[in-house]
Structure formats: C-alpha cells, structure tokens
Amino acid sequence: MRFRVHPVNRLRGTAEVPGDKSISHRAALLGALAEGVTEIHGCLEAEDCLRTLAAVGALGADVTRKGPGHYRVAGAGRHGLHESDDVIDCGNSGTTARLLLGVLAGQPFCTLLTGDASLRRRPMARVTEPLGRMGATWGGPRPRACRSRCRGRGRSGRSRTPLPSPRRR
C-alpha cells in the first residue's frame, strides 16, 4: 500500500491497513476459546493465519468467512473444544503450531499436529518443555518437533521461560 502525502491545512478521511499476522492468529484462537461469537475484521488472509482458522475449526469452533478479512468464529468455549477427526496440518506456520500447542496443553484430549518439511524440522522444545512441566505430554517420531502427538491435561498452570524469544534477543 502506498500513500502520497501533500501539505494540506486539514486532513480527513479513512485508510484501511492490511491485517496483522500476530493479531489474526490470536483473534482466531481466542475466538475459539470464547463462549459466543467473535467477529474478526481485518484478519490477514495469509496462509499462516488461514491454517490457524482451519485448526480451530477442526477443534470445534464454527468458522465462517463473511468477506475479505472478515471472519465469524462461534467459539466452543474453554471446555467445548474436542479432538479433531484428522491430523491438524500447520503448514509452514510456526506461530500456528506454537500457539496451538499452548491451547491444546490445557485440553483433555489428544491431538496430532504436523506441518510441511520445514516446520517438522523446527524445534518446539521452547514451548513443549514448559507445557510438559505443567502436565502436557508429547509423543511421536520427534516429540519435541512439529510432528507429534499432544495430550493435554485439561487444566492450566504457570511456568517461567528462562530465555526470551529468539526474536527478542
């Protein structure tokens, strides 16, 4: 998106900005955990965000595309999510996988996650280790990578991460 700005005495109008990936992922996940309907406007329709919307749909939220960047998520509630009928494919979205693991760790069912070849090689220990300390369990050929089975324990907990996110260093 490009804007050309010229000096004026007064500025009036509106501008729509592209959706934000980070907020779009979180809006979908929070909408799925909410009781009732969440309307998401300005959702970034990038592959990563669409993977998150598909994942929450597979776990029991009702996701409807209302228009460009506009989604309706009828939440299942914190206790209303259920085991997916199929493997949840996170594609190449590390954000989908990591945030979803946090949600799944608190659920009383087993979920199978996978991703593309690149995502399956990425380490997930930064997320799985603290969640494991809270009772979630992991299994599969590489249980600390994104090609694993997650079994939640059905309750929340607290954990401190010893290091900041790699992007925050």
C-alpha positions in Angstrom: 0.0 0.0 0.0 1.4 3.4 -0.9 0.3 6.8 0.2 1.5 10.1 -1.3 1.1 12.9 1.2 0.9 16.6 0.2 0.8 19.5 2.6 -2.8 20.5 3.5 -4.5 22.6 6.0 -6.7 19.9 7.2 -6.7 16.1 6.9 -9.8 14.0 6.9 -10.7 10.5 5.7 -10.1 6.9 6.4 -7.5 4.4 5.4 -7.6 0.6 5.7 -4.4 -1.0 6.6 -3.5 -4.6 6.0 -4.3 -7.2 8.6 -1.7 -8.1 11.2 -0.5 -11.7 11.3 0.2 -11.8 15.0 -3.2 -10.4 16.0 -5.0 -12.5 13.4 -3.7 -15.8 14.9 -4.5 -14.7 18.4 -8.0 -13.5 17.5 -8.8 -16.8 15.9 -7.6 -18.8 19.0 -9.3 -16.5 21.5 -12.5 -16.6 19.4 -12.4 -20.4 19.5 -12.0 -20.4 23.3 -14.7 -17.8 23.9 -18.3 -18.6 24.6 -20.4 -17.0 21.9 -19.5 -15.3 18.6 -16.3 -13.4 17.8 -16.3 -11.1 14.7 -12.8 -10.6 13.3 -12.4 -7.7 10.9 -9.1 -7.0 9.2 -7.9 -10.6 9.5 -4.8 -11.2 7.5 -5.6 -13.8 4.9 -2.1 -15.2 4.7 -1.5 -18.9 4.6 -0.3 -19.0 8.2 -3.4 -17.3 9.6 -5.7 -19.5 7.4 -4.0 -22.5 9.0 -4.9 -21.2 12.4 -8.5 -20.7 11.4 -8.7 -24.2 9.9 -7.2 -25.6 13.1 -9.7 -24.0 15.4 -12.5 -25.2 13.1 -11.2 -28.7 13.3 -11.2 -28.5 17.1 -14.9 -27.5 17.3 -15.2 -23.8 16.7 -17.5 -22.8 13.8 -15.5 -20.6 11.4 -17.2 -18.7 8.6 -15.7 -16.3 6.1 -18.0 -13.3 5.8 -16.0 -11.4 3.3 -12.4 -10.3 2.7 -10.6 -10.2 6.0 -13.9 -10.7 7.9 -14.4 -13.9 9.8 -17.1 -15.1 12.3 -15.8 -17.6 14.9 -18.5 -19.2 17.0 -16.5 -20.2 20.0 -16.7 -23.6 21.6 -15.8 -22.2 25.0 -12.9 -23.3 27.1 -14.4 -26.7 27.8 -16.1 -27.2 24.4 -13.2 -27.9 22.1 -12.9 -31.5 21.1 -10.4 -33.9 19.5 -10.1 -33.3 15.7 -11.2 -36.1 13.4 -7.9 -35.7 11.5 -4.4 -34.6 11.8 -4.1 -30.8 12.1 -1.7 -29.5 9.4 0.0 -26.3 10.4 1.7 -25.9 7.0 4.8 -23.8 7.4 3.3 -21.7 10.3 5.4 -21.9 13.4 3.1 -19.4 15.0 0.1 -21.7 14.4 1.9 -24.7 15.9 3.4 -22.9 18.9 0.2 -21.0 19.9 -2.0 -24.1 19.3 0.3 -26.2 21.5 -0.5 -23.8 24.3 -4.2 -24.2 23.8 -4.0 -28.0 23.4 -2.0 -28.5 26.5 -5.0 -27.4 28.5 -7.4 -29.7 26.8 -8.4 -33.2 28.0 -7.8 -35.0 24.6 -5.1 -36.0 22.2 -4.3 -34.1 19.1 -1.9 -34.9 16.2 -0.1 -32.0 14.7 2.1 -31.8 11.6 3.4 -29.3 9.2 5.5 -29.1 6.0 9.0 -30.4 5.9 10.5 -27.2 7.1 8.2 -26.9 10.1 8.6 -30.6 11.0 12.4 -29.9 11.4 11.9 -26.8 13.6 12.5 -27.3 17.4 9.4 -26.9 19.6 11.1 -27.5 22.9 10.9 -23.8 23.8 7.1 -24.4 24.0 6.8 -28.1 24.8 9.2 -28.1 27.8 7.3 -25.5 29.9 3.9 -27.1 28.9 5.3 -30.5 29.8 6.2 -29.2 33.3 2.5 -28.3 33.6 1.5 -31.8 32.7 1.0 -32.0 28.9 2.7 -35.0 27.2 4.2 -35.3 23.8 4.9 -38.3 21.6 5.6 -39.3 18.0 8.8 -39.7 15.9 10.1 -36.3 17.0 8.0 -35.4 20.0 9.8 -32.1 20.5 9.3 -31.1 16.9 6.1 -30.2 15.0 5.2 -33.8 14.0 3.9 -35.1 17.2 1.0 -36.0 19.4 -0.1 -33.7 22.2 -2.1 -34.9 25.1 -3.3 -32.1 27.4 -4.1 -32.5 31.0 -7.3 -30.4 31.0 -6.1 -27.7 33.3 -4.0 -24.6 33.2 -0.7 -23.8 35.0 2.2 -21.4 35.3 5.7 -21.7 34.0 8.6 -19.3 33.6 10.6 -19.3 30.4 14.3 -19.0 31.2 15.2 -17.2 27.9 13.5 -14.6 25.8 12.0 -15.5 22.5 14.8 -15.8 19.8 13.3 -12.8 18.0 13.6 -10.7 21.2 17.3 -11.1 21.9 
